[in-house]
Each structure stands twice: as structure tokens, then as C-alpha cells.
Amino acid sequence: MSRIKVEKLNPSVKAITVLLAAILISFQYITVLNTAIFVMSLLVLLFFSNAKPKRFIAIFIPALIAAFGIFLLGLYYARGNTTVTESLGSLSTDPYAVRAAMMNNLSTALQLSTRLLAYAGLGIMFALTTDGEEFISSLVHQCGLSPKFAYGIIAAVNLMPKMLDELKTVKLAFKARGIKAGTLSPKVLFTMLVNSIRWSESLALAMESKGFTGDRNRTYYSVTKVRWYDIACSAVLLGGIVAGMILLR
């Protein structure tokens, strides 16, 4: 029997599950639980998804750097205090107080940094295992999103590569005329805005000519559904977090 890939899960159920998991994480300060969520996200991406290891490892690197920065901040600043922890030079005069403060800081630093890693793990797992158009489709069928907004979002996303190409073309045209213009130059942005309006009008006319009215009662090429394993995976993740919050308190 082939393994169920995370990509097969309903995107709306997956998004709601990740959102509820993030809310649950915000109410606890358990280092072990945060670390377990982060490791679970890595294992899911590695063994139960089609995401390439090089891709998600490259995305995790900035998250690790940010977590390390928060760890250092939490280590050198006591919880509830804005003053820096006593210097190591005072260890000989008051070693117990300094050790107690450093242990308190270490606990706080681990809590904050591992929570960030847990958030990053859940977010990256959702982003790398969810197709954009399938996610919009599930919002229409499972969450009641209007088709007008759904197709508008899809059209805007699909226009982004064309806008980047247009940016390069406009900058090259200004350079050929001997005009210096940066990426954020008003001249460049105005030209892109005019072309974007033209594209949007052409796209709207094409959709209307194909009979698109935005009504919900219409046929769809693909219809996303909620299956038993969507609910099962959601229950396992949320139930595991709640159990960890109770048992590891």
C-alpha cells in the first residue's frame, strides 16, 4: 500500500489544522513539545511529501538563524527584566545568584527559540505541500469563498511572473534611452501600472467572453473533497499537541 502523501490532504483542512496548532502553541512554554513539533515537521517533509530535501533545508536555514538570534537574546536578558545578566567577573563574589539567573535565562531562551522553530516547521510544511490553485479551489468548495475572489486571486498570482518580465523590459528600455531608473523609480512603476491595467482589462474581457459570471452554481473542472484521512491527520496533530500540553506541563 502506497504511503499517503501530505499533498493529498485537503488544503483547507490542512490550513485550519495548522492555524489551530499555531494557536495552541502560543498558549504553552514547553520546550520539549516545541522541539517535537519541529522534528515532526521535518520528518513529514522528508518521508511523507514530495518536497525535495535541498529545498526545505534551504528554507529552514533562515528559521534556524532567527531562532538562534532569539536564543541569544533570551540567554542574555532575564525574563521580565531589561537589564543584562551579571557579568562572569562576579561569579566569585555571588556564584549562586548568577547561576540561578543564567539557568532562568537558558530556560526562557529555549522556550522562545523552540517556539519559533515550531511555528516555522508548521508553516513551511504547509507551504511546500500545498498547491496554490488547489488551495483556492478548496476555499471555494469547503469554505464558501466567492468564485469572483477565487479566480481574481489566481489571475493575480499568474500575472506575477509576467510583471517581473515586464520590469526587466522597462528597465532595459530606459537604459537603452540613456535614462537612469532604479527598480523603485516612479517612471518604472508607472509604466508597469499602465501595462498591468491593460492586462487586467484583457483578462476580464476574456473571462466574460468564455461565459464567466461569478455565480456559484456552475460546473467545475475539479472539486476538492474532505476525506476520512484529512480528519484523521488533523485529529492526530491537534490531539498530540493537546496531549503534550497536558502530560509535559
C-alpha positions as CSV (number, residue, x, y, z in Angstrom):
1,M,0.0,0.0,0.0
2,S,1.5,3.3,-1.0
3,R,2.0,5.9,1.7
4,I,-0.4,8.8,1.9
5,K,1.4,12.0,0.9
6,V,0.7,15.3,2.6
7,E,0.0,16.8,-0.8
8,K,-3.1,14.6,-1.0
9,L,-4.7,16.2,2.1
10,N,-7.4,18.7,1.7
11,P,-5.7,22.2,1.7
12,S,-8.5,23.9,3.7
13,V,-8.5,21.2,6.4
14,K,-4.7,21.4,6.4
15,A,-4.7,25.2,6.7
16,I,-7.3,25.2,9.6
17,T,-5.3,22.4,11.3
18,V,-2.0,24.4,11.1
19,L,-3.8,27.6,12.3
20,L,-5.3,25.8,15.3
21,A,-1.9,24.2,16.1
22,A,-0.2,27.6,16.0
23,I,-2.8,29.0,18.4
24,L,-2.3,26.0,20.8
25,I,1.5,26.5,20.6
26,S,1.0,30.2,21.6
27,F,-0.5,29.1,25.0
28,Q,2.3,26.9,26.2
29,Y,6.0,27.2,27.1
30,I,7.1,23.6,26.8
31,T,10.5,23.2,25.1
32,V,10.2,19.5,24.5
33,L,6.8,19.9,22.8
34,N,8.0,22.7,20.6
35,T,11.0,20.7,19.6
36,A,8.9,17.6,18.9
37,I,6.6,19.7,16.6
38,F,9.7,21.0,14.7
39,V,11.2,17.5,14.3
40,M,7.8,16.1,13.3
41,S,7.5,18.7,10.5
42,L,11.0,17.8,9.2
43,L,10.1,14.1,9.2
44,V,6.8,14.7,7.4
45,L,8.6,16.7,4.7
46,L,11.3,14.1,4.4
47,F,9.2,10.8,4.4
48,F,5.6,11.8,3.6
49,S,5.9,14.5,1.0
50,N,7.2,15.2,-2.5
51,A,9.3,18.2,-1.3
52,K,12.9,18.0,-2.2
53,P,15.3,17.9,0.8
54,K,17.5,20.6,-0.6
55,R,14.5,22.9,-1.0
56,F,13.1,22.7,2.5
57,I,16.5,22.6,4.2
58,A,17.4,25.8,2.4
59,I,14.2,27.4,3.7
60,F,14.8,26.1,7.2
61,I,18.2,27.8,7.4
62,P,16.8,31.4,7.9
63,A,14.4,30.0,10.5
64,L,17.3,28.4,12.4
65,I,19.3,31.6,12.2
66,A,16.3,33.6,13.6
67,A,15.8,31.0,16.3
68,F,19.5,31.3,17.3
69,G,19.2,35.0,17.5
70,I,16.2,34.8,19.8
71,F,18.0,32.2,21.8
72,L,20.9,34.6,22.4
73,L,18.5,37.4,23.3
74,G,16.7,35.2,25.8
75,L,20.0,33.9,27.2
76,Y,21.5,37.4,28.0
77,Y,18.3,39.1,29.1
78,A,16.3,37.8,32.1
79,R,12.6,37.2,31.7
80,G,10.7,40.3,32.9
81,N,13.8,42.4,33.2
82,T,15.5,44.6,30.7
83,T,18.9,44.6,32.3
84,V,21.8,42.4,31.2
85,T,22.7,39.4,33.2
86,E,25.6,39.9,35.6
87,S,29.0,39.6,34.0
88,L,31.1,36.5,34.5
89,G,33.5,38.5,36.6
90,S,31.1,38.5,39.5
91,L,31.0,34.7,39.7
92,S,33.5,34.6,42.5
93,T,31.5,37.0,44.7
94,D,28.0,35.7,44.2
95,P,28.1,32.5,42.2
96,Y,24.7,31.0,43.3
97,A,22.7,34.1,42.2
98,V,24.5,34.3,38.9
99,R,24.0,30.6,38.2
100,A,20.3,30.8,39.1
101,A,19.8,33.8,36.8
102,M,21.7,32.1,33.9
103,M,19.5,28.9,34.3
104,N,16.4,31.0,34.3
105,N,17.6,32.8,31.1
106,L,18.6,29.5,29.5
107,S,15.1,28.1,30.1
108,T,13.5,31.3,28.7
109,A,15.8,31.3,25.6
110,L,15.0,27.6,24.8
111,Q,11.3,28.3,25.2
112,L,11.3,31.2,22.8
113,S,13.6,29.8,20.2
114,T,11.9,26.4,20.0
115,R,8.5,28.0,19.7
116,L,9.8,29.9,16.7
117,L,11.1,26.7,15.2
118,A,7.7,25.0,15.8
119,Y,5.9,27.9,14.0
120,A,8.4,27.7,11.2
121,G,8.1,23.9,10.9
122,L,4.3,24.0,10.6
123,G,4.3,27.0,8.1
124,I,7.0,25.5,5.9
125,M,5.3,22.1,5.9
126,F,2.0,23.7,4.7
127,A,3.7,25.9,2.1
128,L,5.8,23.2,0.5
129,T,3.0,20.6,0.4
130,T,0.1,22.7,-0.8
131,D,-0.7,23.7,-4.4
132,G,-1.9,27.2,-4.7
133,E,-4.7,26.6,-7.2
134,E,-5.9,23.6,-5.3
135,F,-5.9,25.6,-2.1
136,I,-8.1,28.3,-3.7
137,S,-10.4,25.6,-5.1
138,S,-10.8,24.1,-1.6
139,L,-11.6,27.6,-0.2
140,V,-14.5,27.8,-2.8
141,H,-15.9,24.3,-2.1
142,Q,-15.2,23.9,1.6
143,C,-15.1,27.4,3.0
144,G,-17.6,29.2,0.7
145,L,-15.3,31.7,-0.9
146,S,-16.9,33.6,-3.8
147,P,-15.7,32.4,-7.3
148,K,-15.1,36.0,-8.2
149,F,-12.5,36.4,-5.5
150,A,-11.1,32.9,-6.1
151,Y,-10.4,33.5,-9.8
152,G,-9.2,37.0,-9.1
153,I,-6.6,35.7,-6.8
154,I,-5.5,33.0,-9.3
155,A,-5.3,35.6,-12.1
156,A,-3.2,37.9,-9.9
157,V,-0.8,35.2,-8.9
158,N,-0.4,34.0,-12.5
159,L,0.4,37.6,-13.6
160,M,3.3,37.9,-11.2
161,P,5.9,36.3,-13.5
162,K,4.7,38.4,-16.4
163,M,5.1,41.5,-14.3
164,L,8.6,40.6,-13.4
165,D,9.5,40.1,-17.1
166,E,7.8,43.5,-17.8
167,L,10.0,45.1,-15.1
168,K,13.2,43.8,-16.8
169,T,11.9,45.0,-20.1
170,V,11.0,48.5,-18.9
171,K,14.4,48.9,-17.1
172,L,16.2,47.8,-20.3
173,A,14.1,50.3,-22.4
174,F,15.1,53.2,-20.1
175,K,18.7,52.1,-20.2
176,A,18.7,52.0,-24.0
177,R,17.4,55.6,-24.0
178,G,20.2,56.6,-21.6
179,I,17.7,57.2,-18.7
180,K,18.8,56.1,-15.2
181,A,15.9,54.4,-13.4
182,G,16.0,52.1,-10.5
183,T,13.6,49.3,-9.6
184,L,11.5,51.6,-7.4
185,S,11.7,54.5,-9.7
186,P,8.3,56.2,-10.3
187,K,8.9,56.1,-14.0
188,V,9.3,52.3,-14.0
189,L,6.4,51.7,-11.6
190,F,4.1,53.9,-13.6
191,T,4.9,52.1,-16.8
192,M,4.3,48.7,-15.1
193,L,1.0,50.0,-13.6
194,V,-0.3,51.1,-17.0
195,N,0.6,47.7,-18.5
196,S,-1.0,45.9,-15.5
197,I,-4.3,47.7,-16.1
198,R,-4.2,46.7,-19.8
199,W,-3.6,43.1,-18.8
200,S,-6.4,43.1,-16.2
201,E,-8.9,44.5,-18.8
202,S,-7.9,41.9,-21.4
203,L,-8.2,39.1,-18.8
204,A,-11.6,40.3,-17.6
205,L,-12.8,40.5,-21.2
206,A,-11.5,37.0,-22.0
207,M,-13.3,35.6,-18.9
208,E,-16.6,37.3,-19.8
209,S,-16.3,36.0,-23.4
210,K,-16.0,32.5,-22.0
211,G,-19.2,32.8,-20.0
212,F,-17.7,33.5,-16.6
213,T,-20.2,35.4,-14.4
214,G,-19.0,34.6,-10.9
215,D,-22.1,32.6,-10.0
216,R,-21.6,29.8,-7.5
217,N,-24.0,27.4,-9.3
218,R,-21.7,26.3,-12.1
219,T,-19.7,23.3,-13.2
220,Y,-16.0,22.9,-12.1
221,Y,-13.2,21.1,-13.7
222,S,-12.1,19.7,-10.3
223,V,-13.9,19.6,-6.9
224,T,-11.9,19.1,-3.7
225,K,-13.5,16.9,-1.0
226,V,-12.8,16.2,2.6
227,R,-11.9,12.6,3.2
228,W,-11.5,10.4,6.3
229,Y,-7.7,10.7,6.3
230,D,-8.0,14.5,6.3
231,I,-9.9,14.4,9.6
232,A,-7.7,11.6,10.9
233,C,-4.4,13.6,10.3
234,S,-5.9,16.7,11.7
235,A,-7.1,14.9,14.9
236,V,-3.6,13.2,15.3
237,L,-1.7,16.5,15.1
238,L,-4.1,18.6,17.3
239,G,-4.6,15.7,19.7
240,G,-0.9,15.2,20.0
241,I,-0.3,18.8,20.9
242,V,-3.1,18.9,23.5
243,A,-1.8,15.6,25.0
244,G,1.7,17.1,25.1
245,M,0.5,20.2,26.8
246,I,-1.2,18.1,29.5
247,L,1.5,15.4,30.0
248,L,4.6,17.6,29.7
249,R,3.3,20.5,31.8
